[in-house]
Each structure stands twice: as C-alpha cells, then as structure tokens.
Amino acid sequence: MTKFRWPIRVYYEDTDAGGVVYHANYLKFFERARTEWLRALGFEQDRLRDEHGLVFVVHDMNLRFHQPARFNDQLVVTCDVRQARGASMTFHQEILAADQDTRLCDAGLTVACIDNRAFRPRPIPKMIRAEMQHAR
C-alpha cells in the first residue's frame, strides 16, 4: 500500500511547559492518522463496531523521538502497513515537519482486530483486506 499521509497542526494544548509537543500527544497524532487511513479506505470505526462487531486495538508499540515539534508547527503523519496477518496489522508511522519532511518521531506498532463483545482476536474482514490491496 502507498504510504498514507495526514496533515496536522500543533496547537497550544498539544504542548508542555517547555513549548514542545508533550510526548503522549504523539500517540494521539499516530492514532488520528490510522483513523484517517481507514476512513480513506472507506471504513468508519464506529460503523465497523456497530455493524460488524469489530474494533482495532493497539497491541504493541515502539516509539523513537528524534526532534521536538513545537506550537504552530505543521506536521505530516504517515501510516504505512508493513504486514497484514490473520487478525493483526503491523504499521510503521512517522511524524514529519511538513516543510522539510524532517523526521521528528517514528513508531512501529501492531494493531489487532478483535471482537468488540468478547475482546478476542478475529480475522481482519475480507472487505478491508480487499481495499488495502486496491490502494496499492
């Protein structure tokens, strides 16, 4: 699949007392990009939950911080599926300075597809796999 890119601007509420993005907010930026990636494929998470009984949850994540993002910076958050298995997907994500494509933070993570009632793994639906293949 082509690497998905989502623009984000840093707001004052995203920063800490030092004026840089608070570390936990990078997780929010990554989450938003994955949500928008799924939306770009034609899937809304609330509909997947309500109509198909599934949700995606982060199972594992590793982050590396390279440079700080600051108030009012324009960023690009990428989302790249590296592997799709039965009930999980492995992603590589980056947060880049929009004007230079300088890498500020990157993450490797595994997202599991689970049944929203039993909280047990379940296969990623064929309809999602098909759209992921189509987007390549």
N, C-alpha and C positions, 0 to 999 in steps of 0.2 A: 504494500500500500504506500502511496505517496505520503510523505511526512505532512501532517496536518499542522497548520499554523493559526494561532488565535491571538489577536492584539489585546493588550491590557495596559491601562494607565495606572500608575501608582498614586493612590490617594493618601491624604494625610493620615487617615485612620489605619492605613497599612503599615505605618512607620512606628519605630520605637522612639525613645527619648533622644537617641543619637541622630535621628533623622533618616535612618535607613530602614528598609523593609524588615520588619520583625520576622524572625526565622520561620515561625509557624505559618505565616501568611503565604510562603512559597508553596506550601501544601495546598492551600486554597486555590492558588493560581493553577497548579497542576490539575486539580480536580475540575475546575471550570473548563480547562482545555479538553479534558477527556469527555466531559458532558457535551461540549460543543462538537467534538469529533463524532460522537454517537448521534447527535442531532443532525449533523451534516450527512450522515448515512441514512437518515430518515426515521430515527428512533428516539422517542421521548422516554426518559426513565420512569416517569410516573405511569405512563401507559404500559410499559413493559411490566411494571409491578402489578398494576390493576388488572390488565387483560391477559397477561401471560404468567403471572405469579413468580417473576424472577427479578432479582436485583444483582448489581455488581458491587463487590466489596474489595477493598484493598487487603491483600493477604500478606504482602511483603513489600518493603520499600527501602532503598538506599539512596541517600542524598549526598551531594558534594557541592559545597559553596565555593565559588571562585572569586567573585567580586560583588560588592553590595549594589542593590538597586536603591534608589532614593526617591523622595517625594517628587511627584510630577513626571517621573521618567515614563517614557513609552516603551513598553516591552512587547516581545512576541514569545508566546509559549507554544512549544511544539509538542506533538503527540505522534509517536511512531510505533506501530505494532511490530514487534520483532518476532513473536511467535504466538500462534493460537493453537491451543491444545483442546482436549475434550471439554473441560469445564473452566479453563483459565486462559488468560492472555498475558503475555509479557510485553511491557512497554518500555521505551526509552523516551524520556521527556527532557526538554531543555527550556530554560528561561534565558532569552537573549535581549540585549539592548537593541531596540528596533532600528536605530540609526546606523549601527555598526555591525550588527549581528555578533557582538561580543558575548561570549557565554558567561552568564552570571551564576547559574545554578543548573545542575542536571540531576536526574533521578532515574534509577532503574526500578521497576516495580512489577509485581504480579497482581492481577485483578482476577478474582474468582467469580464465576456465575453461580448464584445459589438460589434455591427455592425460598421465597420470602416468608413462607409459613414455617417450614421445617428447619430452615437455616442449614440445609445440606447442599453440597455441590450438585449441580445439574449441568448437562451439556449446554454449551452455547447454542442457541437456536440456529437452525439452518438458514433462516431468513437474514440473520445478522451476518453469518459467515458469507452468504452469497453477496451481500452488499460490500463486505470487506474485500472480497475478490474482485468485484466490479470496479471498486475505487482504485485498483492498482493501475 
